[in-house]
């Protein structure tokens, strides 16, 4: 005689119990750190192997998970793991020439991060780089997983540039640039080249690349004895530079745009439920709360956000 099955408690199921156990275990350390923009998962795994990352003052190990309340030490800084449902943010920034794509510059030059809005519990990550003499689209995101996926060569996310070329451009040179030429760091080519006006000897072209090697557009044209006199990125994957966005201004993308970007590189919906909060940022937040209680007045922060799309 079969024994009657014990009724399940409301709101529980074998699958729910498995999810609860997984939640108690936390998430893999490299996943939490990659999503916070501290590096790619592969690079972080190497640093874990090398003993460069600590959790709760103990050297981390491969496969280790972390949960809310744990403290992570890395590269001379500390973070706390926190529960978070905060949506990721994404900006399109129209970079002027003269700015460098770095957080700080020893020479004191302006950087692309100088005028971006301040955020708590995250940091802006530039998807790809533009050299100091190149202007145009820079995608900024707080989603570290998305940033690394869009920049990884295996995903072949295309980048489109508008370039003004000084010199005589003939059909043979264009054919060479599309079929491939040998550069110092290997073969390279444009996946597409489209004329875009101008006068003979000083013409505009729109070119597309499926990778982002250093100064690759300029070096490709130079291989044909041609000079790029102006260079501007106008598209990165599905993101276009808005026509009305002025130099030095930024525009914020929607959550729907973020979803499309993740789907394009095969990431799917954002699964992360844990994030990192800088210990320094937490101390600053605590000081602000104390000042507020004491009646201290804080001047409002002004941002230059001009979204004219």
Buried (B, 14 or more C-beta within 10 A) or exposed (E): EEEEEEEEEEEEEEEEEEEEEEEEEBBBBBBBBBBBBBBBBEBBBEBBEEEBBBBEEEEBEEEBBBBEEBBBBBEEEBBBBBEBEEEBBBBBBBBBBEBBBEEEEEEEEBBBBEBBBEEEBBBBBBBBBBEBEBBBBBBBBBBBBBBBBBBBEEBEBBBBBBBBBBBEBEEEBBEBBBEEBEBEEEEBBBBEBEEEEEEEEEBBBBBBBBBBBEBBBBBBBBBBEBEBEBBBBBBBBBBEBBEEBEEBBBBBBEEEBBBBBBEBBEBEEBEBEBBBBBBEBBEEBEEEEEEEEEEEEEEEEEEEEBBEE
